[in-house]
Amino acid sequence: MSLLVPLYVHPADDPGAWHRLVGAADRTYAVVLNPASGPGTAPDPAFTAAARALRAAGARLLGYVDTDYGVRERAHITEEVRRHREWYATDGCFLDRVTAGPDGLPACRRLVRDLRRSGAGTVVLNPGVHPAPGYVRLADLTVTFEGHWSTYVSSFTRPAWTARQPPERLCHLVYGVPEALVPLAVRTAHERGAAVCGPVTGEPPNPWAALTPALTGGDGVRG
C-alpha cells in the first residue's frame, strides 16, 4: 500500500508537516504540490525549497492543476503543468475535477496526450468518482473515490470493471477519518481494489491542510 499525499498548506504555515513528509517520502506514491490552486503566477521560494528536499528524499512530485470538469482551455492546463515542471521540477501532474462521463473522454484523451508529449511523466486523474472505464487507461493513476469517511463506509459501490484493473492504477482519497481509524481506512481501500490511498482526518473546506496520520503511524500504511 502506498500513499498519495495532497498537502495543501504553505510550508511557512506548517513547516513541521513538511519536515515529517520529507522524512516519510519513501512511503509515498507521490506528493501533490499546490502553491496557489495551481502553480501560481511566480515561483514560491518556500515551495521551491520543500520540493527540493522532497526530491532529494526520493519523492515523486506532482503539480496540482484544476481542469474544472473540462471547462478550462487545454492550453491553460498545459501551461500550468509546464510552470510546475519549470519552477518545482515536478515529475508529472495531478489533474483535479476531471470529467467522468463518456462524453468528456475524447477531450481528456487529447489533454493527456498533450501533457505526455510536453514531458509529464506521471499523470493522475481525479474525477473523484468511478469514471467511464476509458479514463483509467489514459492515466498512471485514477482517483475513483474522493469523499468523507462516512460516505466511504456507508454507500461506496464498486463497478464490476474495476475488478479487472491493476490495483496500483486506482486510488481512494478519504477525508474526515477519525485518527484511530486511519489504519482501517488504508485496509479498506486495499480490500476495495485500490493500492494507493490518502486517508486524512481533516474536514472541508480544506481537508488536505494536515499531513495524513498514515505516514506517522508506523504500521498504518501496510496493507
MIROKE-18381 format. One record per residue (C-alpha): residue in three letters; chain; residue number from 1; x, y, z. Coordinates in nm, 2 decimals, decimal comma. Example, Ala and Ser with C-alpha at 12.3 -4.5 7.8 and 13.67 -1.06 7.14 Angstrom:
# residues 2
ATOM code unit pos      X      Y      Z
ATOM  ALA    A   1   1,23  -0,45   0,78
ATOM  SER    A   2   1,37  -0,11   0,71
This chain:
# residues 223
ATOM code unit pos      X      Y      Z
ATOM  MET    A   1   0,00   0,00   0,00
ATOM  SER    A   2   0,13   0,34  -0,09
ATOM  LEU    A   3   0,00   0,69  -0,01
ATOM  LEU    A   4  -0,09   0,98  -0,24
ATOM  VAL    A   5  -0,03   1,29  -0,03
ATOM  PRO    A   6  -0,20   1,62  -0,12
ATOM  LEU    A   7  -0,07   1,86   0,14
ATOM  TYR    A   8  -0,24   2,19   0,08
ATOM  VAL    A   9  -0,08   2,40   0,34
ATOM  HIS    A  10   0,20   2,65   0,29
ATOM  PRO    A  11   0,54   2,53   0,42
ATOM  ALA    A  12   0,58   2,85   0,62
ATOM  ASP    A  13   0,24   2,79   0,80
ATOM  ASP    A  14   0,32   2,43   0,90
ATOM  PRO    A  15   0,69   2,36   0,85
ATOM  GLY    A  16   0,67   2,06   1,08
ATOM  ALA    A  17   0,43   1,88   0,85
ATOM  TRP    A  18   0,66   1,93   0,55
ATOM  HIS    A  19   0,96   1,81   0,75
ATOM  ARG    A  20   0,77   1,49   0,85
ATOM  LEU    A  21   0,67   1,44   0,49
ATOM  VAL    A  22   1,03   1,46   0,38
ATOM  GLY    A  23   1,12   1,20   0,64
ATOM  ALA    A  24   0,85   0,97   0,52
ATOM  ALA    A  25   0,90   1,03   0,14
ATOM  ASP    A  26   0,98   0,66   0,07
ATOM  ARG    A  27   0,64   0,56   0,19
ATOM  THR    A  28   0,45   0,78  -0,06
ATOM  TYR    A  29   0,33   0,71  -0,41
ATOM  ALA    A  30   0,36   1,08  -0,48
ATOM  VAL    A  31   0,32   1,43  -0,32
ATOM  VAL    A  32   0,09   1,68  -0,48
ATOM  LEU    A  33   0,23   2,04  -0,47
ATOM  ASN    A  34  -0,04   2,31  -0,47
ATOM  PRO    A  35   0,11   2,65  -0,41
ATOM  ALA    A  36  -0,19   2,86  -0,53
ATOM  SER    A  37  -0,47   2,63  -0,65
ATOM  GLY    A  38  -0,21   2,56  -0,92
ATOM  PRO    A  39   0,14   2,68  -0,97
ATOM  GLY    A  40   0,06   3,05  -0,92
ATOM  THR    A  41   0,20   3,34  -1,12
ATOM  ALA    A  42   0,56   3,32  -0,99
ATOM  PRO    A  43   0,78   3,06  -0,81
ATOM  ASP    A  44   0,72   3,04  -0,44
ATOM  PRO    A  45   1,06   3,01  -0,26
ATOM  ALA    A  46   0,91   2,81   0,03
ATOM  PHE    A  47   0,77   2,56  -0,21
ATOM  THR    A  48   1,09   2,55  -0,42
ATOM  ALA    A  49   1,28   2,45  -0,10
ATOM  ALA    A  50   1,02   2,20   0,00
ATOM  ALA    A  51   1,02   2,04  -0,35
ATOM  ARG    A  52   1,40   2,03  -0,35
ATOM  ALA    A  53   1,40   1,84  -0,01
ATOM  LEU    A  54   1,13   1,60  -0,12
ATOM  ARG    A  55   1,31   1,52  -0,44
ATOM  ALA    A  56   1,63   1,46  -0,25
ATOM  ALA    A  57   1,44   1,22  -0,03
ATOM  GLY    A  58   1,32   1,03  -0,33
ATOM  ALA    A  59   0,96   1,15  -0,35
ATOM  ARG    A  60   0,77   1,18  -0,68
ATOM  LEU    A  61   0,62   1,53  -0,72
ATOM  LEU    A  62   0,30   1,61  -0,90
ATOM  GLY    A  63   0,18   1,96  -0,98
ATOM  TYR    A  64  -0,18   2,04  -0,89
ATOM  VAL    A  65  -0,39   2,17  -1,18
ATOM  ASP    A  66  -0,77   2,22  -1,18
ATOM  THR    A  67  -0,94   2,12  -1,51
ATOM  ASP    A  68  -1,29   2,24  -1,39
ATOM  TYR    A  69  -1,46   1,93  -1,53
ATOM  GLY    A  70  -1,35   2,01  -1,89
ATOM  VAL    A  71  -1,44   2,38  -1,88
ATOM  ARG    A  72  -1,08   2,52  -1,88
ATOM  GLU    A  73  -0,89   2,55  -2,20
ATOM  ARG    A  74  -0,64   2,28  -2,27
ATOM  ALA    A  75  -0,37   2,54  -2,34
ATOM  HIS    A  76  -0,42   2,69  -1,99
ATOM  ILE    A  77  -0,38   2,35  -1,83
ATOM  THR    A  78  -0,07   2,25  -2,02
ATOM  GLU    A  79   0,08   2,59  -1,94
ATOM  GLU    A  80   0,02   2,54  -1,56
ATOM  VAL    A  81   0,18   2,19  -1,59
ATOM  ARG    A  82   0,48   2,35  -1,76
ATOM  ARG    A  83   0,52   2,61  -1,48
ATOM  HIS    A  84   0,51   2,34  -1,22
ATOM  ARG    A  85   0,78   2,15  -1,40
ATOM  GLU    A  86   0,99   2,46  -1,46
ATOM  TRP    A  87   0,96   2,60  -1,11
ATOM  TYR    A  88   0,94   2,29  -0,89
ATOM  ALA    A  89   1,09   2,01  -1,11
ATOM  THR    A  90   0,77   1,81  -1,08
ATOM  ASP    A  91   0,76   1,46  -1,23
ATOM  GLY    A  92   0,40   1,50  -1,36
ATOM  CYS    A  93   0,06   1,64  -1,27
ATOM  PHE    A  94  -0,24   1,58  -1,06
ATOM  LEU    A  95  -0,54   1,68  -1,26
ATOM  ASP    A  96  -0,83   1,77  -1,03
ATOM  ARG    A  97  -1,20   1,79  -1,11
ATOM  VAL    A  98  -1,17   1,57  -1,42
ATOM  THR    A  99  -1,48   1,48  -1,62
ATOM  ALA    A 100  -1,61   1,13  -1,55
ATOM  GLY    A 101  -1,87   1,06  -1,83
ATOM  PRO    A 102  -1,80   0,91  -2,17
ATOM  ASP    A 103  -1,88   1,24  -2,34
ATOM  GLY    A 104  -1,58   1,40  -2,18
ATOM  LEU    A 105  -1,34   1,12  -2,26
ATOM  PRO    A 106  -1,21   1,24  -2,60
ATOM  ALA    A 107  -1,12   1,58  -2,47
ATOM  CYS    A 108  -0,94   1,42  -2,17
ATOM  ARG    A 109  -0,76   1,19  -2,40
ATOM  ARG    A 110  -0,63   1,48  -2,61
ATOM  LEU    A 111  -0,53   1,67  -2,29
ATOM  VAL    A 112  -0,33   1,37  -2,15
ATOM  ARG    A 113  -0,17   1,31  -2,49
ATOM  ASP    A 114  -0,05   1,68  -2,50
ATOM  LEU    A 115   0,08   1,65  -2,14
ATOM  ARG    A 116   0,27   1,34  -2,21
ATOM  ARG    A 117   0,43   1,50  -2,52
ATOM  SER    A 118   0,53   1,80  -2,32
ATOM  GLY    A 119   0,72   1,59  -2,07
ATOM  ALA    A 120   0,47   1,49  -1,79
ATOM  GLY    A 121   0,60   1,15  -1,68
ATOM  THR    A 122   0,32   1,07  -1,43
ATOM  VAL    A 123  -0,04   1,17  -1,49
ATOM  VAL    A 124  -0,30   1,13  -1,21
ATOM  LEU    A 125  -0,67   1,19  -1,29
ATOM  ASN    A 126  -0,91   1,29  -1,02
ATOM  PRO    A 127  -1,27   1,26  -1,12
ATOM  GLY    A 128  -1,34   1,17  -0,75
ATOM  VAL    A 129  -1,59   0,90  -0,86
ATOM  HIS    A 130  -1,57   0,59  -1,07
ATOM  PRO    A 131  -1,55   0,73  -1,43
ATOM  ALA    A 132  -1,62   0,56  -1,76
ATOM  PRO    A 133  -1,35   0,28  -1,78
ATOM  GLY    A 134  -1,16   0,46  -2,06
ATOM  TYR    A 135  -1,03   0,72  -1,83
ATOM  VAL    A 136  -0,83   0,46  -1,63
ATOM  ARG    A 137  -0,65   0,36  -1,95
ATOM  LEU    A 138  -0,53   0,72  -2,00
ATOM  ALA    A 139  -0,36   0,77  -1,66
ATOM  ASP    A 140  -0,10   0,62  -1,44
ATOM  LEU    A 141  -0,34   0,66  -1,15
ATOM  THR    A 142  -0,71   0,74  -1,13
ATOM  VAL    A 143  -0,88   0,86  -0,81
ATOM  THR    A 144  -1,21   0,67  -0,82
ATOM  PHE    A 145  -1,33   0,80  -0,48
ATOM  GLU    A 146  -1,29   1,13  -0,31
ATOM  GLY    A 147  -1,52   1,20  -0,02
ATOM  HIS    A 148  -1,60   1,18   0,35
ATOM  TRP    A 149  -1,53   0,87   0,56
ATOM  SER    A 150  -1,90   0,84   0,65
ATOM  THR    A 151  -1,98   0,81   0,28
ATOM  TYR    A 152  -1,70   0,57   0,22
ATOM  VAL    A 153  -1,82   0,33   0,48
ATOM  SER    A 154  -2,19   0,36   0,42
ATOM  SER    A 155  -2,25   0,40   0,05
ATOM  PHE    A 156  -1,94   0,31  -0,15
ATOM  THR    A 157  -2,01   0,09  -0,45
ATOM  ARG    A 158  -1,76  -0,06  -0,69
ATOM  PRO    A 159  -1,84  -0,12  -1,06
ATOM  ALA    A 160  -1,76  -0,46  -1,19
ATOM  TRP    A 161  -1,50  -0,33  -1,43
ATOM  THR    A 162  -1,27  -0,21  -1,15
ATOM  ALA    A 163  -1,20  -0,57  -1,05
ATOM  ARG    A 164  -1,02  -0,61  -1,38
ATOM  GLN    A 165  -0,79  -0,32  -1,32
ATOM  PRO    A 166  -0,45  -0,34  -1,16
ATOM  PRO    A 167  -0,49  -0,21  -0,80
ATOM  GLU    A 168  -0,19   0,01  -0,84
ATOM  ARG    A 169  -0,38   0,21  -1,10
ATOM  LEU    A 170  -0,66   0,31  -0,86
ATOM  CYS    A 171  -0,67   0,55  -0,56
ATOM  HIS    A 172  -0,92   0,64  -0,29
ATOM  LEU    A 173  -0,89   0,98  -0,12
ATOM  VAL    A 174  -1,09   0,98   0,20
ATOM  TYR    A 175  -1,12   1,27   0,45
ATOM  GLY    A 176  -1,29   1,31   0,78
ATOM  VAL    A 177  -1,14   0,98   0,90
ATOM  PRO    A 178  -1,12   0,95   1,28
ATOM  GLU    A 179  -0,75   0,93   1,36
ATOM  ALA    A 180  -0,79   0,59   1,53
ATOM  LEU    A 181  -0,95   0,45   1,22
ATOM  VAL    A 182  -0,68   0,56   0,97
ATOM  PRO    A 183  -0,53   0,21   0,95
ATOM  LEU    A 184  -0,87   0,07   0,89
ATOM  ALA    A 185  -0,92   0,32   0,60
ATOM  VAL    A 186  -0,60   0,20   0,45
ATOM  ARG    A 187  -0,70  -0,16   0,47
ATOM  THR    A 188  -1,05  -0,08   0,34
ATOM  ALA    A 189  -0,90   0,09   0,03
ATOM  HIS    A 190  -0,68  -0,22  -0,03
ATOM  GLU    A 191  -0,98  -0,45   0,01
ATOM  ARG    A 192  -1,18  -0,24  -0,24
ATOM  GLY    A 193  -0,91  -0,28  -0,51
ATOM  ALA    A 194  -0,71   0,05  -0,46
ATOM  ALA    A 195  -0,35   0,00  -0,39
ATOM  VAL    A 196  -0,30   0,38  -0,34
ATOM  CYS    A 197  -0,49   0,58  -0,09
ATOM  GLY    A 198  -0,49   0,91   0,10
ATOM  PRO    A 199  -0,68   0,90   0,43
ATOM  VAL    A 200  -0,68   1,22   0,63
ATOM  THR    A 201  -0,86   1,34   0,94
ATOM  GLY    A 202  -0,93   1,69   0,80
ATOM  GLU    A 203  -1,28   1,83   0,71
ATOM  PRO    A 204  -1,39   2,07   0,44
ATOM  PRO    A 205  -1,33   2,33   0,33
ATOM  ASN    A 206  -0,97   2,21   0,31
ATOM  PRO    A 207  -0,94   1,85   0,44
ATOM  TRP    A 208  -0,58   1,84   0,30
ATOM  ALA    A 209  -0,43   2,10   0,52
ATOM  ALA    A 210  -0,28   1,85   0,76
ATOM  LEU    A 211  -0,05   1,55   0,69
ATOM  THR    A 212  -0,21   1,21   0,69
ATOM  PRO    A 213  -0,15   1,02   1,01
ATOM  ALA    A 214  -0,09   0,71   0,80
ATOM  LEU    A 215   0,26   0,85   0,73
ATOM  THR    A 216   0,34   0,89   1,10
ATOM  GLY    A 217   0,16   0,59   1,25
ATOM  GLY    A 218   0,40   0,32   1,16
ATOM  ASP    A 219   0,20   0,01   1,06
ATOM  GLY    A 220  -0,09   0,22   0,92
ATOM  VAL    A 221   0,03   0,21   0,57
ATOM  ARG    A 222   0,09  -0,16   0,55
ATOM  GLY    A 223  -0,20  -0,32   0,37
